[in-house]
Amino acid sequence: MTSTFKLIPIKTEKDFMESFPLLRQLIAIENPESKTTKSTSWRQYQKAMKEGYSLYAARTSAEIIALVGIRILNDPFDTKPYAIINNLVVEEDYRGMGIGTDVLEQAEKIAKKNKASSVIVNVLKSNKKAKKLYLSLGLNPIADLMYKEL
């Protein structure tokens, strides 16, 4: 598939605010009761950027059609960094067109440029479509993520 977009890092408040409606779709899936506001989310994102997290937008000439988050981490027991890829969401009108595949492939290239030797992709247990996509792209389930609210 030839991309009609390139992943662009979201660095400014203006870009973040433009991406927020799509981010809101993702928030609604993960936490339907969330009352997260644009300003709160922007402040959280600024903190995350300082900790090595980057949100990327797939943009056509007219709009943002997908988002993906990437964080490069160092394992204290391994000499090679790895990437965590999360918050992958494609605008509803563009789903089923191969955009998620392209976004993930571009995210992997960004991870490689940052010396990551592997990627970990977080996906909700209930998101069967995303799991199918990730399996088709060579990702393998290796663990169960456990969660507890404090």
C-alpha positions in Angstrom: 0.0 0.0 0.0 1.4 3.4 -0.9 0.8 5.9 1.9 -1.2 9.0 1.2 0.1 10.4 4.4 3.1 10.6 6.6 3.2 10.3 10.4 3.9 13.8 11.8 4.8 14.2 15.5 2.3 16.3 17.5 4.3 18.9 19.3 2.2 22.0 19.6 -1.0 22.7 21.5 -2.6 23.7 18.2 -1.8 20.3 16.6 -2.9 18.5 19.8 -6.2 20.3 19.8 -6.8 19.5 16.2 -6.2 15.8 17.0 -8.3 15.7 20.1 -11.7 14.7 18.5 -10.0 11.5 17.2 -8.2 11.0 20.5 -11.6 11.4 22.1 -12.9 8.4 20.1 -10.1 6.3 21.6 -10.8 7.6 25.1 -14.5 6.7 24.7 -13.5 3.1 23.7 -11.1 2.7 26.6 -13.1 4.5 29.2 -16.7 5.4 28.2 -17.3 7.4 31.4 -14.2 9.6 30.9 -14.8 13.3 31.2 -11.3 14.2 29.9 -11.2 17.7 28.6 -8.9 19.1 25.9 -6.9 21.2 28.4 -6.5 18.4 30.9 -5.5 16.0 28.1 -3.0 18.6 26.7 -1.4 19.0 30.2 -1.1 15.2 30.5 0.4 14.9 27.0 3.0 17.6 27.8 4.1 15.5 30.9 4.2 12.4 28.8 6.4 14.1 26.1 9.0 14.9 28.8 9.0 11.2 29.6 9.7 10.1 26.1 6.2 9.7 24.7 5.3 11.0 21.3 1.9 11.1 19.6 1.9 11.0 15.8 -0.8 12.0 13.4 -1.5 10.6 10.0 -2.7 13.6 8.1 -4.2 13.9 4.6 -4.1 17.3 3.0 -7.5 18.0 4.7 -7.6 16.2 8.1 -6.1 14.0 10.7 -7.2 10.4 9.9 -5.2 8.4 12.5 -3.1 8.7 15.6 -0.5 6.5 17.2 1.6 6.9 20.3 5.2 5.7 20.6 7.5 5.5 23.6 11.1 4.3 23.4 12.3 2.6 26.6 15.5 1.0 27.8 15.4 -2.3 29.6 17.8 -2.4 32.5 18.6 -6.0 31.7 19.0 -5.7 28.0 21.3 -3.4 26.0 18.8 -2.7 23.3 15.9 -0.2 23.7 12.4 -1.3 22.7 9.3 0.7 21.7 5.8 0.6 23.2 3.2 1.5 20.5 -0.3 2.4 21.8 -3.2 4.7 21.3 -3.6 3.7 17.7 -6.9 4.9 16.4 -8.2 5.4 12.9 -11.0 7.9 12.1 -14.2 5.9 11.8 -14.8 6.9 8.2 -11.4 5.5 7.2 -11.5 2.2 9.0 -11.1 -1.0 6.9 -9.0 0.8 4.3 -5.5 -0.5 5.4 -4.7 2.7 7.2 -4.1 1.0 10.6 -1.6 -1.3 8.9 0.2 1.6 7.3 0.3 3.6 10.5 1.7 0.6 12.4 4.3 0.0 9.8 5.4 3.6 9.8 5.4 3.6 13.7 7.8 0.6 13.5 10.1 2.5 11.2 10.1 5.4 13.7 11.0 2.9 16.4 13.8 1.5 14.4 15.2 5.0 13.7 15.3 5.4 17.5 17.3 2.2 17.8 14.5 0.0 19.2 15.1 -3.7 18.6 11.5 -4.7 19.2 8.0 -3.3 19.7 5.3 -4.0 22.2 1.7 -3.1 21.2 -1.0 -2.6 23.8 -4.5 -3.5 22.8 -7.7 -3.8 24.8 -8.7 -7.4 25.4 -12.1 -6.7 23.8 -10.7 -5.2 20.6 -10.8 -8.3 18.4 -10.3 -6.3 15.1 -7.1 -4.7 16.3 -5.8 -8.1 17.6 -6.4 -9.7 14.2 -4.6 -6.8 12.5 -1.6 -7.1 14.9 -1.4 -10.9 14.5 -1.5 -10.5 10.7 1.5 -8.0 10.9 3.7 -10.5 12.8 3.1 -9.4 16.4 2.7 -12.3 18.8 0.9 -12.3 22.2 3.6 -12.9 24.9 1.9 -11.8 28.1 -1.4 -10.8 29.8 -1.4 -7.3 31.0 -2.9 -7.0 34.5 -4.6 -3.9 35.7 -5.9 -2.6 39.1 -7.3 0.9 39.8 -5.9 2.6 42.8 
